[in-house]
Amino acid sequence: MTSALKNIIYNCKQATFLIEKRIAGKITTAETLQLRIHLAGCSVCKVYQQQSILINRVFVGFKNTDFKLDEAFKKTLTGKIEKEINKN
């Protein structure tokens, strides 16, 4: 088995990236094949894909101006994200 094939079979991070990339636009034929191979054996990423598609369908009619976060919430959220990033 080639290393590229092993990478996609065992790499959920890459698979979720490809799922989002496909939803946002286009992915290459090679990426489509890699994603199909991964999804054939990964039920977690299959569920992720279904949920991501659903979320995108729900929000497709909204404009960016329909959602605004207040500054206090943004600051709190930024702090939580930074804390998680700096854990390792």
N, C-alpha and C positions, 0 to 999 in steps of 0.2 A: 504494500500500500504506500502510495506517495505521501510525502510530508504535507502537501497542500490538502490532500484528502483527509488525512488525520486531523489537521488543524480545524477543518470545518465540522467534522463529525463530533469532535469533543469541545467545540468552542461556541458556547451559547452567546457570549458577548458579540462575536462576529455575526452570528445568525440574527440576533435582535437588531443589530446595525443594518443588516441587509433587509430585514422586514420593514424597518422604518424608511430605508432608502427607496424600497420598491413602492411603498405607499406615497412617499413624497414625489416620486418621479419615476425614473427608469433605472433598471439595473441591467448589467450586461448578461449575455447568454451564459457565460461562465459563472457569474454570480447567482443566476437563477438555478443553475444545476447544483451549485454548492448548497444553496438554501434548501432545495428539494431533498438532497441527500441528508442534510441535517434534520429536517422536519420529519423525514421518514422514521427516524429513531428517537426523536426527542419530543415527548408529549408536553413538557413544560413550555417549550418554544411554540408548539402548536397552539396552546392556550393563549400565550402572549400574543401571537399573531391575530387570533380571533378577537381578543380584547382590543388590540390596537386598531384593527379595522373598524370595530364598533365605535370606539371613541372618535375616530376621524369622521365617521358618518354622522355622528351626533353633532359635531362642531362645524361641519362643512358650510352651513348657512350663516354662521356668525362672522361678523367683521372684527378685525383686531381692536377696534374702538369700543366694542361691546364689553370687553373685559378690562378692568383696571384694578390694580392692587394698591391699597393705601401704603403710604411710606413706612409706617410702623410694621406692617406685615412683611413688607419687602426686607426690612432690616432684620427682623427675626428669622425669616427664611434664609437669608444670606448667611447669618451667623450659624444656623444649624448645618447648612451645606458645608461651610468652611470647617466646622468642627468635625464632620464626618470625613472630609477629605484629609484632614490632618491627623486622623486616628493612627494611620500606619506610619 
